[in-house]
């Protein structure tokens, strides 16, 4: 393929990422020529919401687009690629955990366009502040994807599949798993009738501190101080929540292993 | 005691909380008459930094203050109270996990003044946005502490010892343990040479989302989707980090237990 510029884009997928991508791409001046979904009803209402054409079969996909963006869940990427007809444009997936090579044998121009963010329906998010990770199978595609990414975001990185996968794993820890801890905090407040909101300043400061001094220096708490009396008391409070007690013990031990070994203060 | 207003304050402790308290109390117009520390050198340099008088023995504590604030670590509170001479003023500790009754048999006017925040030396923090949790052994003391707290912060709560302890436990999960996950994220990025900073927009959105929709609704990720293939791949990446793999498994299971049971989508 000899595309030198991307104008016309087809989006495959009707989830949260697809919606956010469409809004940002339109705003940046790109034409979304079509969205492809599986479920007729869902795809139709999605297409109406974003005012674009739609089809519900990959056989009917528009053949003359410059770029095909797969915004489907990680476990659907390979299946979608298999079902795609031959296409001239560049094809990219948007998954952190999936290797670039899934496109090989099927496409000649392909890449990855991975926005590192968690997307929620109907919740505005400024795409300019979302890191976008780019990978491509050839320099010309890399250049095209870079110029696309730069028109959407101020943070564009060229990252290979192995590093992207590692980053995706890190993201699971600092986002999905952090949210589990928020859930536990919320649950623990239930009996007190204190609002979850009371924890917000502490959480924001925890984040700011971690980025200012690095998370290792920022570590505080009973386990960091080696305060076994408080830890014992906490485990007592969790007597009826064994799943929380397990998490408490494992994470406390991880702090103790790291900080309270031989050369402690 | 018949104090009707607090003016003159003695601080016991020379740690991070003590420093932040002194700055905010001075700014609000209170007089810090003395700081009491254990270690002579440390206490002297602390007292010089904040321009206040100091002693290094509880026997020498100023007897005519209105309020004595213990800003010492949780495991030192009881010991300090035992060593204090008889005092006329109100005495408070600032610990989330310690019961109000530790003052009984020794004092007649006492309470708790617990700022729910993580403090770092020489890092500015706006006390007005720190929730302060108040408890007292009698209404007149409660009133005094409330007026003190309101002069420092916009978020003042009256909370009993049992609820405060529960809140402190929640704080360990959403702050100390969240920071452990940040450390792991940071470690995982090491081989990629990507900066930890790349995770910041994702983390901030994770926090905002949790407070906007509640952490339960905000949960996303492979475990939430029941995407076992991605989880298996992640555990493969963690083969040489068994301590991270354990945390990955435990937290993923906690999501799976919560969301992917019988009545799943």
Interface residues (C-beta under 8 A of the other chain):
Chain A: X73 X74 X75 X97 X116 X117 X118 X120 X123 X125 X129 X130 X131 X155 X157 X159 X163 X165 X166 X167 X169 X170 X171 X172 X173 X174 X175 X176 X177 X178 X179 X180 X181 X182 X183 X184 X185 X186 X188 X189 X191 X192 X193 X194 X196 X197 X198 X199 X200 X201 X202 X203 X204 X205 X206 X207 X209 X210 X211 X212 X213 X214 X215 X216 X218 X219 X220 X221 X222 X223 X224 X225 X227 X229 X230 X233 X234 X237 X238 X243 X244 X246 X247 X248 X250 X251 X254 X255 X257 X258
Chain B: X73 X74 X75 X97 X116 X117 X118 X120 X123 X125 X129 X130 X131 X155 X157 X159 X163 X165 X166 X167 X169 X170 X171 X172 X173 X174 X175 X176 X177 X178 X179 X180 X181 X182 X183 X184 X185 X186 X188 X189 X191 X192 X193 X194 X196 X197 X198 X199 X200 X201 X202 X203 X204 X205 X206 X207 X209 X210 X211 X212 X213 X214 X215 X216 X218 X219 X220 X221 X222 X223 X224 X225 X227 X229 X230 X233 X234 X237 X238 X243 X244 X246 X247 X248 X250 X251 X254 X255 X257 X258
